[in-house]
Amino acid sequence: MLPRRDFLLTLLAAAVGAGCAGRRPAPRIVLQSAWDTVNIGDIGHTPGTLRLLEEHLPDASVTLWAMKLDERVTAMLRARFPRVRILQGKLDGKTERDEALRRAILESDLFIRNSGMGQDLSYMQFCRKHGKKYGLFGQSFFPTMVNGPGAAERIALLNGAEFVYTRETKTLGILRAAGVRPGVLDFGPDGCFGIDVRDEARGLATLRTLGLEERRFITVHLRTNTPKAPGVDDPRPEKLNPLHPTPAQVADDERRAAKYRELITRWVRRTGGKVLIAPETFKEMAHNKRLLHDPLPDEIRRQVVNLPAFWNADEAASVFARAHTVVCHEPHAPIIALANGTPVIHTYSEFHSPKCWMFRDIGLPEWLLEMDETPVEQLAATLFEIDRDQAAARAKGRRAMDFVHARFAASLRGLA
């Protein structure tokens, strides 16, 4: 068995050595991703990371282990990445597609767990059992990953990884403090930053239908303490999408929505521009209308539109590319916006995970504002500073993206 770093270096030799004597096979990679179809971030991770693998490891043979797909997401992936094999299944399943998945992993040179928050161990356990190389790309973790019951096993499995790239340095510090020592442990941005898919036909039609003019509208995205779907409880200890919100959580939602409504009102009155209220996750569709759109004064609401149907990440990208600024309580609408050249304000709540800190780590701390502690006056001042010099704001976003892609190049050279 090669040492871990030597193994990683051999993959690049395989990728670039196709034209040399003694041709070596291209590296075979299995990417676990496509976490969901009702969240544009969980959708966007996949085309973003596939684009990065295509760019930096062009000869690699990539199989996508997709956790959830629908017709529209599948069509997007097949159109943009026709060479990628897409599989679904379970590691412990008994169907033919489960067996095909296991065979793909066993025949691979490297298994990659894509960006996310999950603390699942099964993929690491499977790879360790069968002697397969594995790594984690753009991950965030709560401290419970390395603390509490079962922590020793989780740490041992992380230590067995070829690499663990964390998408922000808060998680990096958590892992280092716990003694996690994989082959490589470093900062590596969320794969969603690599997204380059757009649905221009749908996006432009949405803009026309809603009467939105390029760079004359902002988008606003709320996150509420509500279940992911009716009757579905959140199994995580953190209960990020509680089935039965407490009175305090309901009050939090109402207070945060009131702050966004005030920001919307100030934007409309000062600029005359429009506002698109849109979801990052499907579950927010009704709450956007109930908490943001409908309570607005009539004269303000005339300049505000509520997205009537949930969208795919590629349609969202086409709309964000033409927005003035994206303001969001979630992180992935801002990521997709930055990847398409649009300034952002992420009004974060760290309770949702340390992933919020990735905006600080890529050089945008001024656009990272805590939702509860930041007064609406500061939110408005940040928005109007972007408006005062839009060219400078877009240049600032480009510098952040240049840094992101430099980090991608460094980490993916390591994979090679």
N, C-alpha and C positions, 0 to 999 in steps of 0.2 A: 504494500500500500504506500503510495506517495504521501509525503507530508502535505498538510492542507494547502499551504500557500503554493507549493510546487504543483499540486493538482490543479489549482485555479489557473496557474500560468500555462499549463499544458492545453487548456481549452482554447486559448488564443492561438497557440501554435496550430491546433487542429483547424481553427476557423480560417486562418490566413494561409495555411499550407496546401490549399487545394490544388494550386498550380505547380507545386514543387514535386520533385522526385520522391517516391515513397509516400504517395498521397495518404493522408490520414482522414478518417471519417469526421464529418462535421459534428460538433457537440449536439447532443440531444437533451433538450430542456423540457421539463414539465412545470408549467406555471399554474399554481392554484389561485384562482381569482374569481371575478364575476359574482360577488357576494350576494347581490340582490338586484331586483328590477324596479324597485319602488323608491330609489334613492339615487339621484344623479351622481353622487360621489361614489357609491358602491358600484355604479355602472362605469363611471369614468376611470377608476383605477385600471381597468383591464385594457382599453385601447391605449391609455397612456403608457403602461409598462410594455405592452406588445410593441408599440412604436419605438421605445428605447432599445429593446432587444433587437429589433429589426435594424436600427441605426448603428448600434455598437457591436452587435454580433450577427452580421448579415448572413453568414453561412450556417447559423445554427438552425436545427430542426426543432420547432417549438410546438408542443402540445399544450393546449389550454384545458385545465380541469375546471370547468365552469360549475359553480355551485348553484346558480339560478340563472335561467335565461327566459326570455319571451321572444315572440316573433320579431319584434322591432329591434331589440338588442342583438339578436342573432344575425339579422340582416345587416346591421351596421358592422359587426365584426367580420362577417364573411366578405363584405364588399371591400373593407379596408385591408384585411389580412387574409387573402385567399390561400396563402401557403400554410396557415396555422391549422392544425388539426384540433377540433373541439370535441371533448369528451365530457360526459357527466356520469356520475355513479358514486358509490360508497366504498370505502376501503374494506368494510366488513360485509358488504352485500353479497348476494348469491345469484344475481342476474348476469346475463351475458355482458351488459354494459359495465357492470362492476368488475368483471374479470378483465375486460378490455382496459379499464382504468388501471388496475393493478399491474397488468402486463406492461403498459406504457411507462409506469414508474420504474418497474424492475429493469426495463430496457434503457432507461435514461442514464445520462451522465450526471445530471444535476436536477434536483427538485427545488423550486423556489416558491415560498409562501409570499403572496403579494401583500401590499400595504393594507393595514387594517388595525383592528383593536382586539381581535379574538385571542383567547387564551387556550384554544384547543391544543391538545397534545398528540392526537392520533396520528397526524402526518409525520411528526418527528419519531414517534414510537415505531411506526411502520418502516420508515427509512433506516432507523438504527437496527431494527430486527433483521433487515435484508441487506445491510451494508451499503446503503445508497447515500450519496452525498446530498446534503440539503442546506438551504440557507433562507434567511428571512429578509425581505426587502421593504424598507420604508415602514417599519412597525412602530406603534405606540403601545405602551402597557401601563396599566395601573400598578401601584406597588404590590398589589395582591399577586402579581405574577411571580414574585420572588420572595414573598412573605406568607406566613400562615401555613395551614395544613397542606402537605404535598409540595412545599416549596423546594425541597431538596431534589425531588425528581424533575421538577420543571427547570431548575437551574442546571442539572446534569444534562438534560436534553438540549438546552440552549448552548451549553458548553460543547456539545457534540456537533454543532452547526459549523459549516465552513465559514459562514459570515452571518452577522446580525447587523443590519443597517437600520437605525432608528430615525424616524422622520422628524424628530426634534431632540434637542439636547437634554430636555428634562428626563425623558425615558433613558437616554444614554447614561445620565448620572445615576438613575435608579439601578440600572443593570450593573454598572461598574461598582457601585457601593455594595451590592449584594455578592460581588465576587464572580460575576459572569465573565467567562473567558473563552469565547469561541475562537475560531481561526482568525476572524477579523471582527472587531466591534467598533463601529464608527457611525457618524451622522450621514444619512443618505435620504434625500427628500422623498416625499410621497410620490408614488408612481403616477398619480393623477396629473401631476405637473407636466407630464410628457404628452398629454392629450393633444391630438391634432385633427380629430374627426369633427366635421360640421355637417349639418343638414340644412343647406342654404335654402332649398325650396320651402321647407316647413318654416324655417326661421324667418325668412323674408315675408312669407304669407302671414305669420303671426304679427309681425310689425305692421304690415298693411292693415290687417283686420282690426288691430287695437289702436291704430292711429299714432304709432310711435315713430319719431324721427331720429335719425342717427345722431348720437351724442347729445340728444335733447331730453333724455329720460334716464332716471336712475331705477335700479331694481332693489326691492326690499324683501327679505326672507326671514320669517320668524321661526323659532323652534319652541314648541310647547311641551309641557309635562303631561303628555297624553299617550295612550297606547298606540303601538304600531298599527294595529288593526282592531276592530271591535271584538271584545271578549278575549283578546290575546294578552297574556301577562308577560312581562319581561323577565326572563329567567336569570338575568345577571344580578349579583348582589347589589350593584349600584343602582338598579332600577332606573335606567335612563329614560325609559318609556313606560311609566307606571300605569297599570290597569286602573288603579284607584288612586288618583292624585290626592294628596292631602290638602286641607284648606290652605296651608302655607304655599304649596305648589301652585294651586289655582290663583292665589294672590300674586305670586311671582309672574305667572303668565299675563295677568291683567296689567300689572305694573309695567312689564317690558313692552307689551303692546301699546300702552299709552305713550311710552317714550318714543316708539317708532312712529306712532300717529303724529306726535308733535314734530318729529323730524320731517315727516312727509309734509306737514302743513307749512313749516318754515321753508322747505324747498320750493313748494308751489308758489307761495306768496313772494318769495325773493326772486325767483328765476322765471316763473311762468312755465317751467318745464313740467313734463309729465312723470308719473311714477307707475312702474309695473310691479305689482305685488305677485310674487311667484313662489312656488315651493322648492325646497331642496329635496324634501321627501314627500311622498304622496299623502301621508297622514296629515300634513299641514294644510291641505286644500281647503277644507271646511273651516279650519281655525283662522286661516288668513282672511277669509271673508267675514267671519264672525267678529274677530278681534281687531282687524286692521281696516278693512275696506268699509264695512257697513256703518261703523260709528263715526266716520269722518263727517265734518260739516258739508252741506250740499255743495257749497262753492269750491271746496277743496276736492270733493269726490269726483267732480266733473273732469278733473285732470288726472284721475287715478283709475287704473284698470287692474282687474284681478284676472290672472291667467285662468281661462275657463276649463282647461284640461291638462292633465299631467303630461310632462314632456320627457323625451329621452335626452341623454347628455349631449348628443350632437346638435339637436335643435337648440338646447340651452346655450351651447357654445356659439352658435350663429347669432343668437340674440345678444349674449354678453359682449360679443365682439363689437357691437354697435351701440352699447350702452355708454352713458357718461361715467357712472360709478355703480358698483355692486356693493350693497350693504347687507350683511348677512350674519345671523346668529350662529350659523353652521359654517364649517371651514371649506367645504368643497365647491360650492358655487364661487367663492372668491378664488380658489385655485384655478378653476376652469376659466374664470374671467382674466386672471393674470396671464394664463397661457395664451389668451387671445388679445392681449394688449390693453386691457381695461383696468383702471385703478379700482381699489377695493377698500372697504372698511369691514373688518371682522370684529363684531361685537360679541366677544367670547364669554363663555362661562366655563371655568376650568373644571367644574364638576363633570362636564361631559367628557373629559379626558385631557391629558397633557398635549394632545395634538394641536391645540391652539397655538402653542409656542413655536411652531414651524415658521410662522410669519415673522416673528422676531429673529429667528435663526437665519432667515434668508435676507435680512436687512430691511424689514418694513415695520419696525416697532411703533412708528407713529400712526400706522393704519390698524393697529391692534389695540382695541379698547374694551375693557371689561364691561359687560352689559349692565350690571347692577350698580357698580361704583361710579361709572362715568356719567356726569350730568348731561342732559340733552344739549345744553349749550356747548359742551366740548364736542359732542358728536357733530353738531351743526357746524362748528368752527372747522373741524377736520374736513367735512364735506365741502364747505365753501372755500377752503384753501385749495382743495383739488380743483374746484371750479375756477378759482382765480387764475391759475396757470395750468390748464389741462395738458399742454405739451410737456411741461416739466413733470407733471404727475405720471404721464405715460412713460416718460424716459426713466423715471424712478422705478416703475414697474418692470421695465425692460432690463434694468441693471440687476434687479432681484432675480429675474428669470435667467439672465446670463450666469449668475452665480449658481442657480439651481442646475443648469445644464452642465456647468463645469463639475459640480459634485456628481452628477449622473455619470459623466464620462470617466471620472476617477473610480467610482465604485464599479462600473461595468467593465472597466479595464481589469479590475481585480477579479471579477467573475470569469474573465477570459483566461 
